[in-house]
Amino acid sequence: MKRIYIISGALVILLLGIAACSPAPVEEPTVIVVADPEEDTVVDQEPLPVIEEEPVPADPQYPNWYTTSLVDVNTGESFSIQENIGKVYLVETLATWCSNCLKQQQEVRSFHDLLGERDDFESLGINIDPNEDVNLLTGYVQKNGFDWKYVVASNEMIDEISSLYGPQFLNPPSTPMLIIDKQGNAHPLKFGIKSAQELLEAVEPYL
């Protein structure tokens, strides 16, 4: 029995010695690759889509009288030139006492017959006599059968029209007229009575 213990102890000692003498496992070294800073690296990448922004239109500066609320004496309806940008306007400054104005408006009526009905066109008579009022203008247009828009200008509007287009626009016998195009630009016509055909030839390019 004593011999067995001795042999067992010797075997244990022998095994421990072998284990101690065995070489430790060798770990693979970690390799770190450093990129050469002078070497270009090409990476394939889809190009980003180009988004084109639509230009923002500049806010046009219209004359003050374009924004003024005007009242049509024929219908009693309020309107302004600015809210109707996109239409062509034929504008005449006038007074009820002016015989040339009456003749010119008769030509405007004939011009309407030549032009025909259009949604993108209006005629506008502006009474610029500060001594005349809505009642006088209403009676005048109804008596003569002028069924397009007529308004009475305020003193501020009268002053601005004179400043913008010249003092001759406050002289009704010279039958001042202008065309406002679809962008809101004003185009004064020649002074003097214009025939229906002349008005048609002047207006049509802006329609």
Backbone hydrogen bonds, N-H to C=O, Kabsch-Sander energy under -0.5 kcal/mol:
donor,donor_aa,acceptor,acceptor_aa,energy
5,Y,1,M,-1.7
6,I,2,K,-1.8
7,I,3,R,-2.5
8,S,4,I,-2.8
9,G,5,Y,-2.6
10,A,6,I,-2.2
11,L,7,I,-2.3
12,V,8,S,-2.2
13,I,9,G,-2.3
14,L,10,A,-2.3
15,L,11,L,-2.6
16,L,12,V,-2.4
17,G,13,I,-2.0
18,I,14,L,-2.1
19,A,15,L,-2.4
20,A,16,L,-2.1
21,C,17,G,-1.7
22,S,18,I,-1.1
22,S,19,A,-0.5
27,E,25,P,-0.5
31,V,29,P,-0.5
32,I,30,T,-0.6
33,V,31,V,-0.6
34,V,32,I,-0.6
35,A,33,V,-0.6
39,E,36,D,-1.9
40,D,38,E,-0.6
42,V,40,D,-0.6
43,V,41,T,-0.6
44,D,42,V,-0.5
51,I,49,P,-0.6
52,E,50,V,-0.7
53,E,51,I,-0.6
62,Y,60,P,-0.9
66,Y,63,P,-1.2
67,T,63,P,-0.7
67,T,64,N,-1.1
68,T,64,N,-0.7
70,L,68,T,-0.7
70,L,79,F,-3.5
72,D,70,L,-0.5
72,D,77,E,-2.7
73,V,150,Y,-2.6
76,G,72,D,-3.2
79,F,70,L,-2.3
81,I,66,Y,-0.6
82,Q,66,Y,-2.5
84,N,81,I,-1.5
85,I,82,Q,-1.6
86,G,87,K,-0.7
87,K,84,N,-1.9
88,V,120,D,-2.8
89,Y,180,I,-2.3
90,L,122,E,-2.2
91,V,89,Y,-0.6
91,V,178,L,-3.1
92,E,124,L,-2.4
93,T,176,P,-1.5
94,L,126,I,-2.5
98,C,95,A,-1.2
99,S,97,W,-0.6
102,L,98,C,-1.5
103,K,99,S,-2.0
104,Q,100,N,-2.5
105,Q,101,C,-2.6
106,Q,102,L,-1.7
107,E,103,K,-1.5
108,V,104,Q,-2.0
109,R,105,Q,-2.1
110,S,106,Q,-1.7
111,F,107,E,-2.5
112,H,108,V,-2.2
113,D,109,R,-1.4
114,L,110,S,-1.8
115,L,111,F,-2.6
116,G,112,H,-2.7
121,F,118,R,-0.6
122,E,88,V,-2.3
124,L,90,L,-2.9
125,G,149,K,-2.8
126,I,92,E,-3.2
127,N,125,G,-0.6
127,N,151,V,-2.9
128,I,94,L,-2.1
128,I,126,I,-0.7
132,E,129,D,-1.9
137,L,133,D,-2.2
138,T,134,V,-2.8
139,G,135,N,-2.1
140,Y,136,L,-1.7
141,V,137,L,-2.4
142,Q,138,T,-2.1
143,K,139,G,-2.1
144,N,140,Y,-1.6
145,G,141,V,-0.7
146,F,141,V,-2.3
147,D,145,G,-0.9
149,K,123,S,-1.1
151,V,125,G,-2.5
153,A,127,N,-2.4
153,A,151,V,-0.5
158,I,154,S,-2.5
159,D,155,N,-2.3
160,E,156,E,-2.0
161,I,157,M,-2.5
162,S,158,I,-2.0
163,S,159,D,-2.1
164,L,160,E,-2.7
165,Y,161,I,-2.6
166,G,162,S,-1.7
169,F,166,G,-1.9
170,L,167,P,-2.1
171,N,168,Q,-1.7
174,S,171,N,-2.1
175,T,172,P,-2.6
178,L,91,V,-2.1
179,I,187,H,-2.1
180,I,89,Y,-2.5
181,D,179,I,-0.6
181,D,185,N,-2.7
184,G,181,D,-1.8
187,H,179,I,-2.7
189,L,177,M,-2.9
192,G,174,S,-2.7
199,L,195,S,-2.3
200,L,196,A,-2.1
201,E,197,Q,-2.4
202,A,198,E,-1.7
203,V,199,L,-2.4
204,E,200,L,-2.6
206,Y,203,V,-2.2
207,L,204,E,-1.6
